[in-house]
Amino acid sequence: MWEFISQKLNEYSGSSLFDEQTKISYTQVSDLSIKHGKNLKSQLSPKSICAILCESGLNCALSILACWYAGMIPVILSINYGERHCSKIIELVQPDILITDNENIDFLIFKYNLSNERFMGNKLSFDRGERSEAIEDVAIIMCTSGTTGTPKGALITQNALQENVRKISQYFNISMIDKIMVARPLYHCAVLTGEFLTALFNGASIGFFDDKYNPNSVLQFVVKNEISVLCGTPTLFNHLSMFIQRNSTLHNIKKIAISGECLSKGIAENIRKGFIETEIYNVYGLTEASPRVSYLSSEKFDSFSESVGVPLDGIKIKVVNKDYEELPANAHGLVMVNTPCMMKGYYNNNEATVKTILNGWLNTGDIGYKDENGYLYILSRADDMIIKGGMNIYPKEIENQIATIEPIQECVVYGEKTDLGQIIVVDIVLKSESRGASKKEIVALLAGVLPVYQTPSKINIVDSITRNASGKIVRERK
């Protein structure tokens, strides 16, 4: 991986990485990565596993590159998910060292402080025989969020990662004149590959936003730093668009990529109002695919905004039934992917691997369909699907309809088990001017937009919708 990256650092030496405090050129990035990489090599053997937990996104990026220079395997943690989640990942991968920029990190393992280049604690000893074979050609171990259980570590190979960057670059045309803002942790594969590595590959300057998210602070960073490329969830762009419209904010964003959640037509239309001249791509992927699988080109966005488009070059997608038989156009089923960017498997979890990789096809765990033009639509996670009276019900379809009701700001739909089977539950946040509305009034409004079989049995009016550290809605499973 270092050879792949260092070539670009030399080719685009004048481009930079920056945050609110620091700006360093690609040349300086190379020099710092080599310096820290040499420090790691002085204490650890090749193929050592290095956990990374940095408060600064820029320092996290340098840590990854230092690991690759040293021939080691990074595992990125995110403090945004909490100490317990980080502990689960450390327990899973048993890293040889923790790279950090925070003196107060107190995980009891061997540490390297990126800020002062000091090693702390005692080196640990592991049986490397079996582990060495499992990680032989692995570039990075990307852990799934695992906020409700044990994280799984996807073994992403060097070839898979590099190939995915090349495939993204074929349609997401950015260059050394661009500045991309990285507003989410590199812990997420979509951010690592689709933003950071793709930007490096094409010579764009990269700005790391480390503050807590709110539309105003994000846009201040965008305007101050003349950001031209931004990636994020539909929720992020919907909030930004509302802020832009309300405050007539001028920005220079030329390209955006939307991922991480199903995009509704109403949200897409609102995003367009704030990004009138912007090229908008709706994209789809998953960690196990390194991650990008498909994209909707910008010229198709306004007509097919709810679709995640067509497969990237060299990738195949099919929709299957419960017997894994391919379904015709417009039939709903499980989305399967065949890609050269597929993970090698899950680290130390062969049981999960064989359930996910089936005869060369990746089981995405998503429910969707392809239309007659071959465009892919994602409806739901298979685990989120509600079965009511023998009918398959997709929460996102209900949410899209509820979103058209004027007093409702946002909502989340999920299933709840009862003695009589699953029922539909909705948590609703009302707009500030409608906070006095009663449940009876909301029931009447829902009846106006939903068929009987999609009507929730239980309505909760709440102050806010729970989201994880990346901004995705956390859907209850009861």
Secondary structure, DSSP 8 states (H G I E B T S, - for coil): -HHHHHHHHHHTTT-EEE-SS-EEEHHHHHHHHHHHHHHHHHHS-TT-EEEEE-SSHHHHHHHHHHHHHTT-EEEE--GGG-HHHHHHHHHHH--SEEEES-TT---SS-EEETTTTEEES------HHHHHHHTTTEEEEEE---TTS---EEEEEHHHHHHHHHHHHHHS---TT-EEEE-S-TTSHHHIIIIIIHHHHHT-EEEE--S---HHHHHHHHHHTT--EEEE-HHHHHHHHHHHHHHT------EEEE-SS---HHHHHHHHHH-TT-EEEEEEE-GGGSSEEEEE-GGGHHHHTT--BEE-TT-EEEEE-TT--B--TT--EEEEEE-TT--S-BTT-HHHHHHHEETTEEEEEEEEEE-TT--EEEEEEGGG-EEETTEEE-HHHHHHHHTTSTTEEEEEEEEEEETTEEEEEEEEEE-GGGTT--HHHHHHHHHTTS-GGGS-SEEEE-S---B-TTS-B-----
